[in-house]
Amino acid sequence: MAYMELKKISCVTLPDISLQVTGGSVTVEQGGTAILSCYVTGTNDDLTQITWQRKTREKPHNDNFLTILPREGVQFVNGGDDRFKYIGNFNNNNGTLQLSSVALKDEGSYTCIFTLFPSGNQKIEIPLNVLVPPFTSVKDNLPTLGTEEVLFATCTAAGSKPPAEVRWFTGALGDKVRTTANSTQYDNDTTTTVSSLFGVPTREINGHQVQCVISGDSLSKEESLLFTIQVYCECQLLIVISEDSSGQSLLESSVKIDGAKLQLLSLTSDINGLYQCEASNTYGSKRGQLYVHVASGEVSLVLAVQFVQIFLNCLRHRVRPVTRPPIDPSSARPSSEPELPVSAFVCILA
């Protein structure tokens, strides 16, 4: 009698070696638009779902945030984000997303997952790198004429990612100036870089033009900031009491002069009037004014400019003493101005 032996046969589905999920890292400037490209090729499997996961600065735990289904379309998980737009094609196995108004918080890793039948999930990780251009500025330190080295100016590239390079181009000044640089990195990986320009504030160095140049991966091109070194001098203004028609000095016993400070000692109607100090030359003038009105032992002041500070270029300006005009007892202060108690009028040119 013939017999037949039955054997158990196992079927194994071999993976399609031509299947490939394609994507790649993306770098974008803050505020720009990122294209997170993701698609699968080399397979005839049925695509049932596309899932996107993310792990970013804002959301450090990797979780699903968006799914794409053949009929239902795009569905957000745990709240939507209108900045994301599906620009792929489900029928073409394309899961590409567009992210607009990219912020530093969006930086991280995005994972695109294709659910295929029967081969299962196929995925690829897409890193997103965000560049942050710096805020740039040059600040004049207002150096005054002297023989010791001082800070002329600082050039700052603030809040950049990655760090910016800050350099000074000083031209013919050569070793008459020197530079230093320091950087501060913050928790969000942005960096502020400050470069300082030092030198001795002499007449010869005054008026020279230099450049601060900022460069780095976060800038599409170098940024150049021009700066002209200005050396200033500190000057004191001499206030001279005017004389009346008889040649007698007015208010000699009612005021006290201490350098550029004019102090009112006697609160009588004799001191009523307009007080002013002025610095002038062929290029212009600056003036501070103070109205004084004393009635019944009480003083009312209208302050036009109580403290005047003027920086004068030593090579172009000379300060000359300016007299206070004769006091007019009939001078009336404007009714709209506030009353301020004060014991001295200070006019300083520095």
C-alpha positions as CSV (number, residue, x, y, z in Angstrom):
1,M,0.0,0.0,0.0
2,A,1.4,3.3,-1.0
3,Y,1.5,6.1,1.5
4,M,2.2,9.8,1.3
5,E,4.2,11.7,3.9
6,L,3.0,15.2,4.6
7,K,5.5,17.8,5.7
8,K,4.9,21.2,7.2
9,I,6.0,24.0,4.9
10,S,6.6,27.5,6.2
11,C,6.2,30.6,4.1
12,V,8.4,33.6,4.8
13,T,7.9,37.0,3.2
14,L,11.3,38.3,2.1
15,P,11.8,42.0,2.4
16,D,11.9,44.0,-0.8
17,I,15.5,44.9,-1.1
18,S,14.7,47.7,-3.5
19,L,12.4,49.5,-1.0
20,Q,13.9,52.8,0.1
21,V,12.7,55.7,2.3
22,T,14.3,59.0,1.3
23,G,14.7,62.2,3.3
24,G,17.6,64.4,4.5
25,S,18.7,67.0,7.0
26,V,17.3,70.5,6.7
27,T,18.9,73.8,7.6
28,V,16.8,77.0,7.7
29,E,17.1,80.5,9.0
30,Q,14.9,81.6,11.8
31,G,11.6,82.9,10.4
32,G,12.0,81.1,7.1
33,T,10.3,78.0,5.7
34,A,11.5,74.5,6.0
35,I,10.6,71.6,3.6
36,L,10.7,68.2,5.4
37,S,11.0,65.9,2.4
38,C,10.0,62.3,2.9
39,Y,9.0,59.6,0.4
40,V,9.2,55.9,-0.2
41,T,10.2,54.2,-3.4
42,G,10.9,50.7,-4.8
43,T,7.7,48.9,-3.4
44,N,4.3,47.9,-4.6
45,D,3.0,47.4,-1.0
46,D,-0.1,49.2,0.0
47,L,0.4,52.4,1.9
48,T,-2.1,52.6,4.8
49,Q,-0.8,55.6,6.8
50,I,1.9,58.2,7.1
51,T,2.9,59.2,10.6
52,W,5.2,62.1,11.7
53,Q,7.0,62.2,15.0
54,R,9.1,65.0,16.5
55,K,11.6,65.6,19.3
56,T,12.4,69.3,19.5
57,R,13.6,72.0,21.9
58,E,10.0,72.8,22.8
59,K,8.9,69.1,22.9
60,P,11.8,67.0,24.2
61,H,9.9,63.7,24.2
62,N,9.5,61.9,20.9
63,D,5.8,61.5,20.1
64,N,3.3,61.5,17.2
65,F,2.1,65.0,16.2
66,L,0.6,64.4,12.8
67,T,-0.9,61.5,10.8
68,I,-2.0,61.3,7.1
69,L,-4.7,58.8,6.1
70,P,-5.9,57.9,2.6
71,R,-9.5,59.1,3.2
72,E,-9.4,61.3,6.3
73,G,-6.4,63.2,5.2
74,V,-4.2,65.2,7.6
75,Q,-5.0,64.8,11.3
76,F,-3.0,66.5,14.1
77,V,-2.4,64.7,17.4
78,N,-2.7,66.7,20.7
79,G,-3.5,70.0,19.1
80,G,-2.9,71.5,15.7
81,D,-0.2,73.8,14.3
82,D,-1.2,75.9,11.3
83,R,2.4,76.4,10.4
84,F,2.6,72.7,9.2
85,K,1.2,72.0,5.7
86,Y,1.1,68.6,4.0
87,I,2.5,69.2,0.5
88,G,3.2,65.5,-0.5
89,N,0.9,63.1,-2.3
90,F,-0.4,60.0,-0.5
91,N,-1.0,58.1,-3.7
92,N,2.7,58.6,-4.7
93,N,4.0,57.5,-1.3
94,N,5.1,61.1,-0.6
95,G,4.8,62.4,3.0
96,T,6.6,65.8,2.6
97,L,5.7,68.5,5.1
98,Q,6.2,72.3,4.9
99,L,6.9,74.2,8.1
100,S,6.6,78.0,7.9
101,S,7.7,80.7,10.3
102,V,10.4,78.4,11.7
103,A,11.5,79.3,15.3
104,L,14.4,78.1,17.4
105,K,12.0,76.1,19.4
106,D,11.3,73.9,16.3
107,E,14.9,72.7,16.0
108,G,15.3,69.0,16.6
109,S,14.6,65.7,14.9
110,Y,11.5,64.8,12.8
111,T,10.7,61.2,12.0
112,C,8.6,60.2,8.9
113,I,7.0,56.7,9.2
114,F,5.3,54.9,6.3
115,T,3.0,52.0,7.3
116,L,3.0,49.5,4.4
117,F,1.3,46.2,4.0
118,P,2.6,43.6,4.2
119,S,6.2,44.8,4.8
120,G,5.3,47.0,7.9
121,N,6.7,50.3,9.1
122,Q,9.5,52.0,7.2
123,K,10.9,55.3,8.6
124,I,13.6,57.9,8.3
125,E,14.8,60.6,10.7
126,I,15.1,64.2,9.4
127,P,17.2,66.6,11.5
128,L,16.1,70.3,11.4
129,N,18.8,72.8,12.2
130,V,17.8,76.5,12.8
131,L,20.2,79.4,12.1
132,V,19.7,82.6,14.0
133,P,21.3,85.8,12.5
134,P,22.8,88.2,15.1
135,F,21.7,91.7,16.0
136,T,24.7,93.9,15.2
137,S,25.7,97.3,16.6
138,V,28.7,99.5,17.3
139,K,28.8,101.6,20.5
140,D,31.0,104.7,20.9
141,N,32.6,104.9,24.3
142,L,33.2,108.6,23.9
143,P,36.9,108.7,24.7
144,T,38.4,111.9,26.0
145,L,41.9,113.3,25.2
146,G,44.6,111.7,27.2
147,T,47.8,109.7,27.4
148,E,46.5,106.4,28.8
149,E,44.9,103.6,26.8
150,V,41.1,103.6,26.9
151,L,38.2,101.8,25.2
152,F,37.2,103.5,21.9
153,A,34.2,101.4,20.9
154,T,32.6,98.0,21.2
155,C,31.1,96.0,18.3
156,T,28.4,93.4,19.2
157,A,26.9,90.5,17.4
158,A,24.1,89.5,19.8
159,G,22.1,86.3,19.9
160,S,23.5,84.4,16.9
161,K,23.5,80.7,16.3
162,P,26.0,79.5,15.5
163,P,28.4,82.1,17.0
164,A,29.3,85.0,14.7
165,E,32.9,86.1,14.1
166,V,33.5,89.8,14.9
167,R,36.6,91.6,13.6
168,W,38.0,95.1,13.4
169,F,39.7,96.4,10.2
170,T,41.7,99.4,11.4
171,G,43.7,100.3,8.2
172,A,46.6,102.6,8.7
173,L,46.3,102.8,12.4
174,G,48.2,99.5,12.7
175,D,49.6,99.0,16.2
176,K,48.2,102.2,17.5
177,V,45.1,100.3,18.4
178,R,44.4,96.8,19.7
179,T,41.3,94.6,19.9
180,T,39.8,92.0,22.2
181,A,36.9,89.6,21.8
182,N,34.8,87.6,24.2
183,S,31.6,85.5,23.8
184,T,28.7,84.5,26.0
185,Q,26.7,81.4,25.2
186,Y,23.1,81.1,26.5
187,D,20.9,78.1,27.4
188,N,19.2,78.2,24.0
189,D,22.6,77.8,22.2
190,T,22.6,81.4,20.9
191,T,25.8,83.4,21.5
192,T,26.7,87.0,21.9
193,T,30.1,88.0,20.7
194,V,31.6,91.4,21.7
195,S,34.8,92.8,20.2
196,S,36.4,95.9,21.8
197,L,38.7,98.5,20.2
198,F,41.3,100.1,22.4
199,G,43.9,102.8,22.0
200,V,45.4,106.0,23.3
201,P,43.0,109.0,22.6
202,T,45.4,111.4,20.9
203,R,44.7,114.2,18.5
204,E,46.4,112.2,15.7
205,I,44.0,109.3,16.0
206,N,40.9,111.5,16.0
207,G,38.8,111.2,12.9
208,H,40.2,107.9,11.7
209,Q,37.6,105.6,10.2
210,V,37.6,101.9,11.0
211,Q,35.2,98.9,10.2
212,C,33.7,96.2,12.3
213,V,33.0,93.2,10.1
214,I,30.6,90.4,11.3
215,S,30.5,87.1,9.5
216,G,29.2,83.6,10.2
217,D,27.1,80.7,8.9
218,S,23.9,82.5,10.1
219,L,24.6,85.4,7.7
220,S,24.2,85.2,3.9
221,K,27.0,87.7,3.5
222,E,29.4,89.7,5.7
223,E,28.1,92.7,7.4
224,S,30.3,95.8,7.7
225,L,29.7,98.6,10.2
226,L,31.7,101.8,9.7
227,F,32.9,103.7,12.8
228,T,34.8,107.0,13.0
229,I,37.0,107.5,16.1
230,Q,36.1,110.7,17.8
231,V,38.3,112.0,20.6
232,Y,36.6,114.5,22.9
233,C,37.9,116.9,25.6
234,E,36.5,117.7,29.0
235,C,36.0,121.4,29.4
236,Q,34.6,123.6,32.2
237,L,32.5,126.6,31.5
238,L,33.3,129.8,33.3
239,I,30.2,131.8,34.4
240,V,30.8,135.5,34.8
241,I,28.4,137.8,36.7
242,S,27.3,140.7,34.6
243,E,27.8,144.3,35.8
244,D,25.2,147.0,35.9
245,S,25.4,150.5,34.4
246,S,27.4,151.9,37.3
247,G,30.0,149.2,36.9
248,Q,29.0,147.4,40.1
249,S,28.8,143.6,40.0
250,L,25.2,142.4,40.3
251,L,24.2,139.9,43.1
252,E,27.8,139.8,44.3
253,S,26.5,138.8,47.8
254,S,23.6,136.7,46.5
255,V,25.3,134.1,44.5
256,K,28.3,131.7,44.8
257,I,30.2,130.3,41.9
258,D,32.0,127.0,42.3
259,G,33.5,126.0,39.0
260,A,30.5,125.6,36.7
261,K,28.0,125.7,39.6
262,L,26.1,128.9,40.3
263,Q,24.5,128.7,43.7
264,L,21.8,131.2,44.8
265,L,22.5,132.3,48.4
266,S,19.9,135.0,49.0
267,L,16.2,134.3,48.1
268,T,15.2,137.9,47.4
269,S,13.5,139.5,44.4
270,D,17.0,140.9,43.4
271,I,17.8,137.5,41.9
272,N,14.6,137.3,39.8
273,G,15.2,136.7,36.1
274,L,16.6,134.4,33.5
275,Y,19.9,132.6,34.1
276,Q,21.7,130.9,31.3
277,C,25.0,129.4,30.4
278,E,26.2,128.9,26.8
279,A,29.1,127.3,25.0
280,S,29.6,128.4,21.4
281,N,32.1,128.6,18.5
282,T,32.1,129.0,14.8
283,Y,30.3,125.7,14.4
284,G,27.3,126.4,16.7
285,S,26.3,126.8,20.3
286,K,24.6,125.0,23.2
287,R,22.6,126.8,25.9
288,G,21.0,126.0,29.3
289,Q,18.4,128.3,30.8
290,L,16.7,128.7,34.2
291,Y,14.0,131.2,35.2
292,V,14.0,132.3,38.8
293,H,11.2,134.2,40.5
294,V,11.2,135.0,44.2
295,A,8.0,136.3,46.0
296,S,7.5,136.6,49.7
297,G,10.6,134.6,50.5
298,E,9.5,131.6,48.3
299,V,11.3,130.7,45.2
300,S,9.8,129.3,42.0
301,L,12.0,127.9,39.3
302,V,11.2,127.1,35.7
303,L,13.8,124.7,34.4
304,A,14.5,124.9,30.7
305,V,17.8,123.0,30.9
306,Q,19.2,122.5,34.4
307,F,22.0,120.2,33.4
308,V,23.7,120.6,30.1
309,Q,26.4,118.1,28.9
310,I,28.2,118.8,25.7
311,F,31.0,116.8,24.2
312,L,33.2,119.0,22.1
313,N,35.7,117.7,19.6
314,C,39.1,118.9,20.8
315,L,40.3,119.6,17.3
316,R,37.4,121.6,16.2
317,H,36.0,123.5,19.2
318,R,37.2,126.0,21.7
319,V,35.0,127.0,24.7
320,R,34.9,130.6,25.6
321,P,33.5,132.1,28.8
322,V,30.0,133.3,28.5
323,T,28.4,136.0,30.7
324,R,25.0,135.8,32.4
325,P,22.7,138.5,31.1
326,P,21.6,141.3,33.4
327,I,18.8,140.2,35.7
328,D,15.4,141.6,34.8
329,P,13.2,141.7,37.9
330,S,10.1,142.0,35.8
331,S,10.7,138.7,34.1
332,A,7.7,136.5,34.5
333,R,7.9,132.7,34.3
334,P,5.5,131.0,32.0
335,S,2.3,130.0,33.8
336,S,2.3,126.6,32.1
337,E,5.6,125.6,33.5
338,P,6.0,123.5,36.7
339,E,7.4,124.9,39.9
340,L,10.6,123.1,41.1
341,P,12.5,123.8,44.4
342,V,16.3,124.0,43.8
343,S,19.2,125.6,45.6
344,A,21.7,125.9,42.8
345,F,21.9,126.1,39.0
346,V,24.5,123.8,37.5
347,C,25.8,124.2,34.0
348,I,28.5,121.7,33.1
349,L,30.2,121.2,29.8
350,A,32.1,118.0,29.7
